[in-house]
Amino acid sequence: MIRPSPLPEELDPGYFGRVMHINGFQSEKETVDTMEKMFGSESVQRRKRTRLELLSSIAGQSVEAFTRAHSTIPLRRAITTYLPDLPHGSPRFKAGFGHLEPERSGAYLCPACVSEDVMFHGFSYWRRDHQMLGQYSCPKHRTALHYVRDKKDFLQFPSMIVEESQAVPTAFADEALNNEFVTRFLDIASEMSVRPASVASTHVNFMIDQRMVDIGMRSWPGETAPCLIDVIQQSFPRNWLLMVSPGFSRENFVQRQFEFLYGRHTRRGERRISNYILALAVLFDSSEEALNALFKASEDFEKMKAATRHHNAKPRKPLGADRVDAEAA
């Protein structure tokens, strides 16, 4: 079996498709069956190894390293309630990487990148950064991305389907490209994509609450201070905002109270990461400042808990004080 090395930022389902085509396999099932025979273990029951684990074996990398470099899991699990300290790709979290496809619909590509890849590598490949939430322009060429609606196209080389792809409307892409808050959003998301583990949502919620207090912002509409939801709506292009966080509206937010940030989450403890990044992008003046606060959130939360415990602790009497008090009485 030919085992190609994954390219920089090569997306995992695209890498799977490349392995399938290079080896002449006719279907996903044939590809998985062959990988199972090659990398399976008699002590591991069939289908217990996920596709991501099999791909990491093909690539000759640890599951954790492959997950960080080639999947969208680090961004999807960047802030979570469920085992936040667990490294992305850990075997203890198999349920979290059973599906390889990115969260947003469709498969995105840059025609200029496709042409350059064919010239340089002899083939094109799917890039992870093109699939990132909110990304509608190529970071390298600063031109509108193209897309196809069927995620099954990740199994094909981008050069095979570029002609049938549709371009993201130029006006839509340019408006987002030239918006400083969108740029900040994408910078934050990009850095989250390479982090080795998640941050606990409880800690991030505390950090966001403190930041709003510090800058005089409210989580609820009010007369004396700006409201977070209003600032977000004023800062980002409306159509882009609706694509990144479907159903986003001030009325929706007020009706659901804190569900925007603190509400329902998936069975694996993941909340809508886009809402957190939207908040971080408007609460801080730069992506660096936002990321520093995010990655210090757990440390600051523990300091707050320690200070609270110290404040609430009852003073202890010296040893033998009770006997002295009794004798004096």
TIKEFI-310720 format. One line per 5 residues: number of its first residue (from 1); their letters; for each residue x, y, z of C-alpha. Coordinates in pm, whole numbers. Layout:
<nodes>
NUM	a	X/Y/Z | ...;
</nodes>
This chain:
<nodes>
1	mirps	0/0/0 | 135/341/-98 | 149/577/202 | 180/939/85 | 294/1204/331;
6	plpee	26/1462/416 | 99/1811/286 | 89/2128/500 | -269/2211/602 | -403/1914/401;
11	ldpgy	-754/1839/526 | -810/1487/662 | -1099/1378/434 | -901/1511/137 | -597/1311/248;
16	fgrvm	-820/1003/274 | -935/1064/-85 | -576/1100/-204 | -479/771/-37 | -779/607/-205;
21	hingf	-692/735/-555 | -316/676/-536 | -374/312/-442 | -644/258/-704 | -917/171/-456;
26	qseke	-1268/191/-597 | -1458/289/-284 | -1428/424/68 | -1511/78/203 | -1227/-86/11;
31	tvdtm	-989/182/137 | -1093/143/501 | -1086/-238/480 | -729/-231/346 | -616/15/614;
36	ekmfg	-780/-203/881 | -593/-511/758 | -266/-317/749 | -289/-131/1078 | -552/-321/1272;
41	sesvq	-463/-536/1571 | -598/-873/1673 | -654/-728/2018 | -864/-445/1872 | -1205/-539/1743;
46	rrkrt	-1293/-441/1387 | -1426/-84/1351 | -1286/11/1690 | -1017/216/1516 | -1160/538/1376;
51	rlell	-1080/667/1031 | -871/944/1187 | -661/686/1372 | -611/489/1052 | -509/802/860;
56	ssiag	-257/896/1126 | -104/548/1090 | -87/593/711 | 85/929/766 | 325/786/1024;
61	qsvea	215/1038/1288 | 59/1016/1631 | -317/1064/1636 | -272/1380/1841 | -22/1534/1596;
66	ftrah	-228/1441/1291 | -547/1577/1450 | -386/1914/1528 | -231/1954/1184 | -499/1816/952;
71	stipl	-845/1817/1110 | -1099/2077/1217 | -1140/1914/1561 | -910/2161/1743 | -1133/2451/1638;
76	rrait	-1461/2265/1693 | -1349/2164/2045 | -1156/2481/2127 | -1394/2564/2413 | -1584/2279/2576;
81	tylpd	-1738/2148/2896 | -1630/1787/2835 | -1273/1687/2927 | -1116/2018/2822 | -767/1911/2934;
86	lphgs	-771/1607/2708 | -538/1654/2407 | -714/1677/2071 | -702/1333/1912 | -663/1147/2240;
91	prfka	-775/782/2220 | -991/855/2526 | -1210/1077/2309 | -1286/856/2010 | -1646/974/1995;
96	gfghl	-1515/1321/1919 | -1345/1233/1591 | -1566/981/1424 | -1660/1226/1145 | -1392/1403/945;
101	epers	-1588/1665/753 | -1573/2032/863 | -1869/2176/1050 | -1983/2421/783 | -2161/2303/470;
106	gaylc	-1987/2261/137 | -1624/2216/34 | -1418/2527/-41 | -1121/2574/-272 | -913/2848/-432;
111	pacvs	-867/2812/-812 | -532/2993/-795 | -407/2752/-527 | -531/2457/-734 | -330/2573/-1037;
116	edvmf	-19/2638/-827 | -46/2298/-656 | -72/2117/-988 | 234/2302/-1114 | 439/2240/-797;
121	hgfsy	317/1902/-664 | 167/1753/-978 | -173/1738/-808 | -400/1961/-602 | -525/1906/-248;
126	wrrdh	-787/2034/-5 | -660/2293/240 | -786/2307/597 | -765/2686/623 | -1003/2723/327;
131	qmlgq	-1266/2529/525 | -1236/2744/838 | -1553/2894/976 | -1597/3248/837 | -1328/3210/569;
136	yscpk	-1463/3312/228 | -1143/3447/69 | -812/3274/11 | -567/3394/280 | -282/3379/28;
141	hrtal	-437/3528/-285 | -705/3743/-114 | -960/3641/-377 | -1306/3490/-328 | -1307/3115/-268;
146	hyvrd	-1508/2872/-481 | -1722/2596/-336 | -1916/2281/-415 | -2213/2176/-203 | -2142/1804/-174;
151	kkdfl	-1882/1714/91 | -1825/1386/-93 | -1615/1598/-329 | -1343/1600/-63 | -1265/1250/-193;
156	qfpsm	-1176/1399/-533 | -878/1616/-620 | -988/1982/-628 | -861/2008/-986 | -1121/1749/-1086;
161	ivees	-1416/1960/-972 | -1290/2320/-993 | -1472/2377/-1323 | -1809/2290/-1173 | -1753/2491/-853;
166	qavpt	-1933/2817/-781 | -1759/3136/-674 | -1847/3305/-347 | -2001/3641/-454 | -1719/3893/-485;
171	afade	-1904/4171/-302 | -1976/3939/-9 | -1616/3813/9 | -1463/4160/-26 | -1684/4311/244;
176	alnne	-1567/4045/487 | -1206/4065/369 | -1190/4439/440 | -1363/4427/779 | -1119/4452/1073;
181	fvtrf	-1344/4249/1303 | -1372/3964/1053 | -992/3968/1024 | -966/3951/1402 | -1223/3667/1411;
186	ldias	-1023/3465/1156 | -692/3529/1335 | -840/3401/1661 | -996/3098/1491 | -670/3018/1312;
191	emsvr	-473/3015/1636 | -738/2802/1806 | -701/2551/1521 | -348/2456/1624 | -390/2442/2000;
196	pasva	-315/2101/2159 | -618/2103/2391 | -942/2284/2472 | -1019/2556/2725 | -1298/2489/2976;
201	sthvn	-1611/2684/2887 | -1666/2769/3255 | -1331/2947/3260 | -1396/3131/2933 | -1741/3242/3051;
206	fmidq	-1584/3388/3365 | -1318/3568/3159 | -1577/3716/2922 | -1794/3833/3211 | -1495/4002/3374;
211	rmvdi	-1390/4165/3049 | -1738/4309/2995 | -1730/4455/3345 | -1385/4604/3283 | -1485/4784/2962;
216	gmrsw	-1834/4880/3076 | -2030/4648/2849 | -2350/4461/2934 | -2466/4116/2833 | -2824/4249/2836;
221	pgeta	-2963/4555/2655 | -2959/4862/2876 | -2968/5238/2867 | -2637/5310/3038 | -2395/5072/2866;
226	pclid	-2355/4907/2525 | -2489/4554/2490 | -2263/4273/2365 | -2513/4153/2106 | -2558/4506/1966;
231	viqqs	-2183/4562/1940 | -2143/4233/1752 | -2417/4327/1506 | -2267/4671/1449 | -1914/4536/1399;
236	fprnw	-1959/4252/1149 | -2115/4248/800 | -2471/4127/844 | -2473/3862/572 | -2138/3724/684;
241	llmvs	-2264/3714/1044 | -2570/3511/945 | -2346/3259/764 | -2112/3221/1062 | -2384/3204/1326;
246	pgfsr	-2714/3106/1159 | -3021/3252/1322 | -2818/3526/1487 | -3031/3824/1586 | -3071/4059/1879;
251	enfvq	-3430/3947/1936 | -3328/3584/1928 | -3057/3651/2182 | -3280/3837/2426 | -3546/3569/2402;
256	rqfef	-3299/3292/2477 | -3127/3491/2750 | -2769/3365/2782 | -2798/3081/2532 | -2583/3281/2289;
261	lygrh	-2274/3203/2495 | -2377/3001/2795 | -2670/2796/2669 | -2722/2452/2524 | -2430/2247/2404;
266	trrge	-2386/1917/2223 | -2369/1578/2391 | -1988/1608/2382 | -1989/1941/2563 | -1919/2156/2258;
271	rrisn	-2089/2492/2230 | -2112/2699/1914 | -1752/2810/1888 | -1841/3090/1646 | -2033/3276/1918;
276	yilal	-1737/3271/2151 | -1503/3401/1881 | -1750/3675/1784 | -1753/3791/2145 | -1374/3779/2177;
281	avlfd	-1330/3976/1854 | -1532/4273/1983 | -1428/4260/2348 | -1057/4299/2276 | -864/4545/2059;
286	sseea	-650/4282/1887 | -643/3910/1825 | -323/3882/2031 | -492/4043/2332 | -796/3818/2293;
291	lnalf	-585/3502/2262 | -371/3592/2564 | -686/3637/2772 | -834/3313/2638 | -530/3101/2713;
296	kased	-493/3258/3059 | -861/3202/3137 | -806/2879/3329 | -522/3026/3534 | -725/3336/3621;
301	fekmk	-1029/3126/3709 | -827/2913/3951 | -683/3227/4112 | -1035/3360/4158 | -1146/3033/4321;
306	aatrh	-843/3032/4552 | -906/3393/4654 | -1273/3315/4719 | -1184/3015/4936 | -937/3225/5132;
311	hnakp	-1190/3504/5183 | -1461/3264/5301 | -1236/3055/5526 | -1311/3082/5899 | -1014/3181/6119;
316	rkplg	-878/2878/6305 | -812/2892/6677 | -461/2816/6800 | -401/2463/6918 | -532/2420/7277;
321	adrvd	-737/2740/7264 | -1059/2552/7341 | -909/2404/7665 | -783/2744/7779 | -1127/2897/7719;
326	aeaa	-1289/2614/7919 | -1051/2656/8214 | -1107/3032/8219 | -1481/2977/8235;
</nodes>
